[in-house]
Amino acid sequence: MTIQNIIFLLVVLAGFGLFAWQVRKIRANISHGRDRDMSGDVGERLKKTLLVAFGQQKMFKRITPALLHLIVYVGFLVINIEVIEIVIDGLFNTHRILGFTGGFYNALVATNEVLSALVIVAVVAFWWRRNRSEPVRRFRGTEMRAWPKLDANLILYIEAALMLALFLMNTADLKLHQVENAYLPGVYPISGFLTGLLPDNAATLLVLERIGWWVHIVGILLFLNYLPSSKHFHIIMAFPNVYFSRLMPQGQFSNVDSITHEVKAMMDPTYQVPTPPASEGAEAAPTTFGAKDVNDLAWTNLLHAYSCTECGRCTSVCPANLTGKLLSPRKIIMDTRDRMEEKYNSPLIFDPALYGPAAKHEPQEQLDKENHTLLRGYVTPEELWACTTCNACVEACPVNINPLESIIEMRRFLVLEESAAPNSLNVMFSNIENNGAPWAFSPSDRFNWADELYVAKK
């Protein structure tokens, strides 16, 4: 094993080791959420994962971004096969180790080249859609300032750089073998046109090929470790997020068990409230209704936060947002992730001045260091009460994120813990308590409207 092989081995181990460490931290963050049993229905969950996550089913509701995204998605899936070859070559000092497959390798390399060129075209199109003088509406918003916008552009720059490094490697390698009259396995439809741009000096070509090789593989490892701090982490988290997404009808809300038991006991005096077994010496945990902070949400809601690609499809179809209300479903999910990072592990991968709250979407003056929670610290009651619970955001999300669940849980906290519902709802609650219905009429007067019909008929 040469020095180069040893260096490459250390780079690969460091890259994957750091990534595993970051994933472990994120898993720990998600585990702070409330327990929720998502076992069962394996067949249905696998089917949904294949259709929505692998098959990009919901992306094709908007054909232009769907086609661009499909090019990037398929391109990186196929290009990863070449990454496997690069890793093997780097560890065992081989060159184009998969070349022995003959026709398969020719088709693989040719497909890689065409897809790499298309990825660059798609990246340019994505960049233009985000950064033109009047960008697409869903890329705007108070939550898309500074870091979210910079993050989206950095991803595009990195993807373009990785593809250019791949072309530099292939073009220099092909030209080097042409100069030395040697055989190079593979078919290179794009690099074949670029060989004229490089010199005929073998030593220079070898250096250029090594530069492209190292930049490409090290860039991929750096990009892999950038993902956990980026919205682009959805390329990994989308699959478990879709698998664990809820299968119940979208309009069905979850009930609070303690309230359900209390209502049943009121309706039926013989009803026995079940008591869960407690270990010896254990104290009953205080019951909290709804969610004030991230640890009050279910772990699946926290999984949503790390799966969001910040595409804004949810906000673009939200009727409250479209009519000028403060609510943005995308912001609710982004706030959840920001709060988790702040509470459990504030990563210092970037300069705090850039990565901290001042550079993100929440105003610095909103931060209350003594009592800074998700509710009120990031999300205001005004945002929550603007929601019409129409499920449009849930239907629109391409990776089955459910912002409505988090909104409902925070609303529950406002109503059941703080009695902070809007006055219109408090009137309704009072009517239900006193009259058994949302209207301000006693049960004895409920059918008085029919008297007028009887008189009119006579």
C-alpha positions as CSV (number, residue, x, y, z in Angstrom):
1,M,0.0,0.0,0.0
2,T,1.4,3.4,-1.1
3,I,1.4,6.6,0.8
4,Q,-1.4,7.8,-1.5
5,N,-3.5,4.8,-0.6
6,I,-2.9,5.4,3.1
7,I,-3.9,9.1,2.8
8,F,-7.0,8.1,0.8
9,L,-8.0,5.5,3.5
10,L,-7.7,8.1,6.2
11,V,-9.7,10.6,4.3
12,V,-12.5,8.1,3.6
13,L,-12.6,6.9,7.3
14,A,-12.6,10.5,8.5
15,G,-15.4,11.4,6.0
16,F,-17.7,8.6,6.9
17,G,-16.8,8.7,10.6
18,L,-17.7,12.4,10.9
19,F,-21.0,11.8,9.0
20,A,-21.9,8.9,11.3
21,W,-21.2,11.1,14.3
22,Q,-23.5,13.8,13.0
23,V,-26.3,11.3,12.1
24,R,-26.0,9.9,15.7
25,K,-26.6,13.4,17.1
26,I,-29.6,14.0,14.9
27,R,-31.0,10.6,15.9
28,A,-30.6,11.6,19.5
29,N,-32.4,14.9,18.8
30,I,-35.4,13.1,17.3
31,S,-35.5,10.7,20.2
32,H,-36.3,13.6,22.5
33,G,-39.8,13.7,21.0
34,R,-42.8,11.9,22.6
35,D,-43.2,8.2,21.9
36,R,-45.5,7.2,19.1
37,D,-46.0,3.6,18.0
38,M,-45.5,3.5,14.2
39,S,-45.2,-0.3,13.9
40,G,-47.4,-2.4,11.7
41,D,-48.8,-1.8,8.2
42,V,-45.3,-2.7,6.8
43,G,-46.6,-3.5,3.4
44,E,-48.5,-0.3,3.0
45,R,-45.6,1.7,4.3
46,L,-43.1,0.1,1.9
47,K,-45.5,0.8,-1.0
48,K,-45.8,4.4,0.0
49,T,-42.0,4.7,0.3
50,L,-41.5,3.2,-3.2
51,L,-44.0,5.5,-4.8
52,V,-43.4,8.8,-2.9
53,A,-39.8,8.7,-1.9
54,F,-38.1,6.5,-4.6
55,G,-40.7,7.2,-7.4
56,Q,-41.0,11.0,-6.8
57,Q,-44.8,10.6,-7.2
58,K,-45.9,13.9,-5.6
59,M,-43.1,15.9,-7.3
60,F,-44.9,15.6,-10.7
61,K,-47.8,17.8,-9.6
62,R,-45.5,20.6,-10.9
63,I,-43.9,19.3,-14.1
64,T,-41.0,21.7,-14.7
65,P,-39.3,21.4,-11.3
66,A,-40.2,17.7,-11.3
67,L,-38.2,17.0,-14.5
68,L,-35.3,19.1,-13.3
69,H,-35.3,17.4,-9.9
70,L,-35.5,14.0,-11.6
71,I,-32.4,14.7,-13.7
72,V,-30.4,15.5,-10.5
73,Y,-31.9,12.6,-8.6
74,V,-31.2,10.0,-11.2
75,G,-27.9,11.5,-12.0
76,F,-26.6,11.2,-8.5
77,L,-27.9,7.7,-8.2
78,V,-26.0,6.5,-11.3
79,I,-22.9,8.6,-10.5
80,N,-22.7,6.9,-7.1
81,I,-21.8,3.7,-8.9
82,E,-18.7,5.4,-10.2
83,V,-18.0,6.6,-6.7
84,I,-17.8,3.0,-5.6
85,E,-15.2,2.5,-8.4
86,I,-13.2,5.5,-7.2
87,V,-13.1,4.2,-3.6
88,I,-11.9,0.8,-4.7
89,D,-9.2,2.4,-7.0
90,G,-8.1,4.6,-4.1
91,L,-7.8,1.8,-1.6
92,F,-6.2,-0.8,-3.8
93,N,-4.2,1.3,-6.2
94,T,-6.1,0.2,-9.3
95,H,-7.4,2.2,-12.2
96,R,-10.9,1.9,-13.6
97,I,-11.4,-1.4,-11.8
98,L,-14.9,-1.9,-13.2
99,G,-13.6,-1.8,-16.8
100,F,-13.5,-5.6,-16.9
101,T,-17.4,-5.6,-17.3
102,G,-17.0,-4.5,-20.9
103,G,-20.2,-3.4,-22.5
104,F,-21.8,-2.7,-19.1
105,Y,-19.0,-0.3,-18.2
106,N,-19.2,1.4,-21.6
107,A,-22.9,2.1,-21.0
108,L,-22.3,3.1,-17.4
109,V,-19.7,5.7,-18.2
110,A,-21.6,7.1,-21.2
111,T,-24.7,7.4,-19.0
112,N,-22.7,9.1,-16.3
113,E,-21.4,11.6,-18.7
114,V,-24.7,12.5,-20.2
115,L,-26.4,12.7,-16.8
116,S,-23.5,14.8,-15.4
117,A,-24.0,17.3,-18.3
118,L,-27.8,17.3,-17.7
119,V,-27.2,17.9,-13.9
120,I,-25.2,21.0,-14.7
121,V,-28.0,22.2,-16.9
122,A,-30.6,21.5,-14.2
123,V,-28.5,23.2,-11.6
124,V,-28.2,26.4,-13.7
125,A,-32.0,26.3,-14.2
126,F,-32.6,25.9,-10.4
127,W,-30.2,28.7,-9.7
128,W,-32.0,31.0,-12.1
129,R,-35.4,30.2,-10.7
130,R,-34.1,31.1,-7.2
131,N,-32.0,34.1,-7.9
132,R,-33.6,36.0,-10.8
133,S,-34.8,39.5,-10.2
134,E,-38.3,38.2,-9.4
135,P,-37.9,34.6,-8.1
136,V,-40.7,32.1,-7.9
137,R,-43.1,33.1,-5.1
138,R,-42.5,30.0,-3.0
139,F,-38.8,30.8,-2.8
140,R,-39.6,34.1,-1.1
141,G,-40.9,34.7,2.4
142,T,-39.6,35.9,5.8
143,E,-38.3,32.5,6.6
144,M,-36.1,32.4,3.4
145,R,-33.7,35.2,4.3
146,A,-29.9,34.9,4.7
147,W,-28.9,31.3,5.7
148,P,-31.8,29.4,3.9
149,K,-31.1,31.3,0.7
150,L,-27.3,30.9,1.0
151,D,-27.7,27.2,1.8
152,A,-29.8,26.6,-1.3
153,N,-27.2,28.3,-3.5
154,L,-24.3,26.6,-1.9
155,I,-25.8,23.2,-2.7
156,L,-26.2,24.2,-6.3
157,Y,-22.5,25.4,-6.5
158,I,-21.3,22.2,-4.9
159,E,-23.2,20.0,-7.3
160,A,-21.9,21.9,-10.3
161,A,-18.3,21.8,-8.9
162,L,-18.6,18.0,-8.4
163,M,-19.8,17.5,-12.0
164,L,-17.0,19.7,-13.4
165,A,-14.4,17.8,-11.4
166,L,-15.8,14.5,-12.8
167,F,-15.4,15.9,-16.4
168,L,-11.9,17.1,-15.6
169,M,-10.9,13.6,-14.4
170,N,-12.5,11.9,-17.4
171,T,-11.2,14.3,-20.0
172,A,-7.6,14.3,-18.7
173,D,-7.6,10.5,-18.4
174,L,-8.9,10.1,-21.9
175,K,-6.5,12.6,-23.4
176,L,-3.6,10.9,-21.5
177,H,-4.4,7.5,-22.9
178,Q,-4.7,9.0,-26.4
179,V,-1.3,10.7,-26.1
180,E,0.2,7.4,-24.9
181,N,-1.7,5.3,-27.4
182,A,-3.1,3.2,-24.6
183,Y,-6.6,1.7,-24.1
184,L,-9.0,3.3,-21.7
185,P,-12.2,1.3,-20.9
186,G,-15.5,3.2,-21.2
187,V,-17.3,5.5,-23.7
188,Y,-17.0,9.2,-23.1
189,P,-19.5,11.2,-25.3
190,I,-18.9,14.5,-23.5
191,S,-15.2,14.3,-22.5
192,G,-14.4,13.2,-26.0
193,F,-15.4,16.7,-27.2
194,L,-13.4,18.4,-24.4
195,T,-10.0,16.7,-25.0
196,G,-9.0,19.5,-27.4
197,L,-9.0,21.9,-24.5
198,L,-6.2,20.1,-22.7
199,P,-2.4,20.1,-23.6
200,D,-0.7,17.1,-25.1
201,N,1.9,16.8,-22.3
202,A,1.5,13.5,-20.5
203,A,2.9,14.7,-17.1
204,T,0.4,17.7,-17.1
205,L,-2.5,15.4,-18.0
206,L,-1.6,13.1,-15.2
207,V,-1.6,15.9,-12.7
208,L,-5.0,17.2,-14.1
209,E,-6.5,13.8,-13.9
210,R,-5.3,13.4,-10.3
211,I,-6.7,16.8,-9.4
212,G,-10.1,16.0,-10.9
213,W,-10.1,12.5,-9.1
214,W,-9.2,13.9,-5.7
215,V,-11.5,17.0,-5.9
216,H,-14.4,14.8,-7.0
217,I,-14.1,12.2,-4.2
218,V,-13.1,14.6,-1.4
219,G,-15.8,17.0,-2.6
220,I,-18.4,14.2,-2.2
221,L,-17.2,13.4,1.3
222,L,-17.3,17.0,2.3
223,F,-20.8,17.3,0.7
224,L,-21.8,14.3,2.7
225,N,-20.8,16.0,5.9
226,Y,-22.4,19.2,4.9
227,L,-25.8,17.5,4.5
228,P,-26.8,17.3,8.2
229,S,-26.5,21.1,8.5
230,S,-28.4,21.7,5.3
231,K,-31.9,21.5,3.9
232,H,-30.4,18.9,1.4
233,F,-30.4,16.3,4.2
234,H,-33.8,15.4,2.8
235,I,-32.1,13.2,0.2
236,I,-31.4,10.8,3.1
237,M,-34.2,11.6,5.6
238,A,-37.0,11.6,3.0
239,F,-37.1,7.8,2.9
240,P,-37.7,7.1,6.7
241,N,-39.9,10.2,6.8
242,V,-42.2,8.8,4.1
243,Y,-42.1,5.3,5.7
244,F,-43.2,6.6,9.1
245,S,-45.8,9.1,7.7
246,R,-49.3,8.6,9.0
247,L,-51.7,6.3,7.2
248,M,-54.9,7.5,8.8
249,P,-57.2,9.8,6.8
250,Q,-55.8,13.3,6.6
251,G,-58.8,15.0,8.2
252,Q,-58.7,12.7,11.3
253,F,-57.1,14.3,14.4
254,S,-55.6,12.4,17.3
255,N,-57.3,12.4,20.6
256,V,-55.9,13.1,24.1
257,D,-56.4,9.8,25.9
258,S,-56.9,11.4,29.4
259,I,-59.6,13.6,28.0
260,T,-61.2,10.7,26.1
261,H,-61.4,8.7,29.3
262,E,-62.9,11.6,31.3
263,V,-65.6,12.2,28.7
264,K,-66.5,8.5,28.6
265,A,-66.7,8.5,32.4
266,M,-69.0,11.5,32.3
267,M,-71.3,9.8,29.8
268,D,-71.2,6.4,31.4
269,P,-70.9,6.2,35.2
270,T,-69.9,2.5,35.0
271,Y,-66.9,3.3,32.8
272,Q,-63.6,2.3,34.4
273,V,-60.6,4.5,33.5
274,P,-57.7,2.2,32.7
275,T,-54.6,2.8,34.9
276,P,-51.3,1.8,33.4
277,P,-49.1,-0.3,35.6
278,A,-46.4,1.7,37.4
279,S,-43.1,0.4,38.8
280,E,-42.5,0.4,42.5
281,G,-41.6,3.8,43.9
282,A,-42.4,5.5,40.6
283,E,-44.2,8.9,40.6
284,A,-46.8,9.7,38.1
285,A,-45.5,12.0,35.4
286,P,-47.3,15.3,35.1
287,T,-49.7,15.4,32.2
288,T,-49.1,18.2,29.6
289,F,-51.7,18.8,27.0
290,G,-50.3,19.8,23.6
291,A,-46.9,21.1,22.8
292,K,-45.0,24.1,24.1
293,D,-41.5,23.0,23.0
294,V,-40.0,20.4,20.7
295,N,-39.8,17.7,23.3
296,D,-43.6,17.9,23.6
297,L,-44.0,16.9,19.9
298,A,-44.0,13.3,18.7
299,W,-40.7,12.0,17.4
300,T,-42.3,11.8,14.0
301,N,-42.9,15.5,14.0
302,L,-39.2,16.0,14.8
303,L,-38.3,13.7,12.0
304,H,-40.3,15.9,9.7
305,A,-38.0,18.9,10.6
306,Y,-34.9,17.1,9.3
307,S,-36.7,15.9,6.2
308,C,-37.8,19.3,4.9
309,T,-36.2,20.5,1.7
310,E,-37.7,24.1,2.2
311,C,-39.2,23.9,-1.3
312,G,-42.2,25.9,-0.1
313,R,-44.9,23.8,-1.8
314,C,-46.8,23.7,1.5
315,T,-46.8,27.5,1.9
316,S,-47.6,28.1,-1.7
317,V,-51.0,26.3,-1.4
318,C,-51.8,27.5,2.1
319,P,-55.0,29.6,1.9
320,A,-54.0,31.5,5.1
321,N,-50.7,32.5,3.6
322,L,-52.2,33.3,0.2
323,T,-54.5,35.8,1.9
324,G,-51.8,37.6,3.7
325,K,-51.9,35.9,7.1
326,L,-48.6,35.3,9.0
327,L,-48.9,31.5,8.8
328,S,-46.3,29.7,6.7
329,P,-46.3,25.9,7.1
330,R,-42.7,25.8,5.9
331,K,-41.7,28.2,8.6
332,I,-43.3,26.0,11.3
333,I,-41.2,23.0,10.2
334,M,-38.0,25.2,9.9
335,D,-38.6,26.6,13.3
336,T,-38.9,23.1,14.8
337,R,-35.5,22.2,13.4
338,D,-33.9,25.5,14.5
339,R,-35.3,25.0,18.0
340,M,-33.9,21.5,18.2
341,E,-30.5,22.6,17.1
342,E,-30.6,25.4,19.7
343,K,-31.8,23.3,22.5
344,Y,-29.8,20.1,22.1
345,N,-26.8,20.7,20.0
346,S,-25.9,24.0,18.3
347,P,-23.5,22.9,15.6
348,L,-20.5,25.3,15.2
349,I,-19.6,24.1,11.7
350,F,-20.1,27.7,10.6
351,D,-19.4,31.0,12.2
352,P,-22.1,31.7,14.8
353,A,-22.7,35.1,13.4
354,L,-23.7,33.4,10.1
355,Y,-25.4,30.3,11.5
356,G,-27.1,31.8,14.5
357,P,-30.6,33.3,14.8
358,A,-29.6,36.7,13.4
359,A,-28.6,35.1,10.1
360,K,-31.7,32.8,9.9
361,H,-35.3,33.7,9.7
362,E,-36.3,34.5,13.2
363,P,-35.7,38.1,14.4
364,Q,-33.2,38.5,17.1
365,E,-35.5,40.6,19.2
366,Q,-37.9,37.7,19.6
367,L,-35.4,35.6,21.5
368,D,-36.1,35.2,25.2
369,K,-33.1,33.5,26.7
370,E,-34.8,32.6,29.9
371,N,-37.9,31.1,28.4
372,H,-37.2,30.5,24.8
373,T,-39.4,27.7,23.6
374,L,-40.8,26.7,20.2
375,L,-44.2,28.2,21.0
376,R,-43.8,32.0,21.3
377,G,-40.0,31.8,21.0
378,Y,-40.2,30.9,17.4
379,V,-43.9,30.4,16.5
380,T,-46.5,33.0,17.5
381,P,-50.1,32.2,18.4
382,E,-51.2,34.5,15.6
383,E,-49.6,32.1,13.1
384,L,-51.2,29.0,14.7
385,W,-54.8,30.5,14.8
386,A,-54.5,31.5,11.1
387,C,-54.5,27.8,10.1
388,T,-57.8,26.5,8.6
389,T,-56.8,22.9,9.1
390,C,-57.5,22.2,5.4
391,N,-54.6,19.8,5.0
392,A,-53.5,21.5,1.7
393,C,-49.9,21.7,3.1
394,V,-49.9,18.0,3.9
395,E,-51.2,17.0,0.5
396,A,-48.6,19.3,-1.3
397,C,-45.5,18.1,0.5
398,P,-43.4,15.8,-1.8
399,V,-42.0,13.8,1.2
400,N,-45.2,13.6,3.3
401,I,-44.3,16.1,6.0
402,N,-47.3,17.0,8.2
403,P,-47.1,20.6,9.5
404,L,-50.7,20.5,10.6
405,E,-49.9,18.0,13.4
406,S,-47.4,20.4,15.0
407,I,-49.9,23.3,14.6
408,I,-52.7,21.4,16.3
409,E,-50.5,20.3,19.2
410,M,-49.4,23.9,19.9
411,R,-53.0,25.0,19.7
412,R,-53.9,22.4,22.2
413,F,-51.3,23.8,24.6
414,L,-52.7,27.3,24.2
415,V,-56.3,26.1,24.9
416,L,-55.8,23.4,27.5
417,E,-52.8,24.7,29.4
418,E,-53.0,28.5,29.0
419,S,-56.7,29.1,28.2
420,A,-55.4,31.4,25.5
421,A,-57.9,30.6,22.7
422,P,-59.3,33.5,20.7
423,N,-62.5,35.1,22.1
424,S,-64.6,33.6,19.3
425,L,-63.5,30.1,20.3
426,N,-64.0,30.8,24.0
427,V,-67.6,31.8,23.2
428,M,-68.1,28.5,21.4
429,F,-66.6,26.6,24.3
430,S,-68.9,28.3,26.7
431,N,-71.9,27.5,24.5
432,I,-71.0,23.9,24.3
433,E,-70.6,23.7,28.1
434,N,-73.9,25.5,28.8
435,N,-76.1,24.5,25.9
436,G,-74.5,21.3,24.5
437,A,-74.0,23.0,21.1
438,P,-71.8,25.7,19.6
439,W,-74.8,28.1,19.3
440,A,-76.1,30.5,22.0
441,F,-79.5,28.8,22.3
442,S,-80.8,26.6,25.0
443,P,-81.8,23.0,24.0
444,S,-85.5,23.8,24.6
445,D,-85.3,26.6,22.0
446,R,-83.4,24.6,19.4
447,F,-86.4,23.9,17.2
448,N,-88.1,27.3,17.4
449,W,-87.1,28.0,13.8
450,A,-89.6,25.3,12.7
451,D,-92.5,27.2,14.1
452,E,-92.2,29.8,11.3
453,L,-92.3,27.1,8.7
454,Y,-95.5,25.7,10.3
455,V,-97.1,29.1,10.2
456,A,-96.0,29.7,6.6
457,K,-97.5,26.4,5.6
458,K,-100.8,27.2,7.1
